[in-house]
Amino acid sequence: MKTPLLLVALLSASVAFAGAPAPKKEGIEGKDYKWNAEEGEKVEALHKKGDVKAGKEAYEVCGACHLPSGAGRPDGTFPQLAGQHSTVLIKQMADIRAGLRDNPTMYPFAATLVDPQELADTAAYINSLCIPIEHGKYEGADAAIQVSKGKELYEKQCLECHGKNGEGNKEKFYPVIAGQHYKYLLRQMTEIRDGKRRNANPDMVKVIKPYTNEQLVAISAYQSSLVMPGNMCAAKPGAKKK
């Protein structure tokens, strides 16, 4: 009997994790840091045509955390990937592999990808997935108030880069943030503000630096209330319409 591919991938990731630690490349804290520099396997991957079929096989190891559907986890541990720009997916995978973005949980899995072509394939497959209808949102009793406050803050300074509806910008590598899990958004914005996201865009750091924890909660609540653009998954039979 053949060993399931996912098990092989997980075992390979375990070996990678037990081996050499992730590399550490100078990030935003360094004087020579250039956000989204035109170098490395990221550039190679971006110029390759991704193969969806090959990407499906490569994605199996990713599905262990991000789920086969690409929905991620509403508790914020793993982001939703379905609906994200391929440029953003490739950049983040390449940054983690190069040690520019610290993610000890994902690094062993990202390290199993063989080359730039496999990065392009994986991104192409993720792009072929439909976007889940449900995702993690702010669930406090004051949700309506937080969303309203977040909308006001978002439209003042976030809209210029991330778009009116949180659709991001594929060409500029600005991620889709509409419909991402609330807790993931809050964690990432907090880490960017606090200097813990080493591959952060310096322009975003300047914008987000003055925000309080309460303001970040509101912005995250608003962003997670938006609907991701793209091919939404069909509603399950018998599901109640909202």
Summary of the structure (lengths in Angstrom):
residues: 242
radius of gyration: 18.0
end to end distance: 46.0
largest distance: 58.7
contacts: 714
relative contact order: 0.16
helix: 47%
strand: 2%
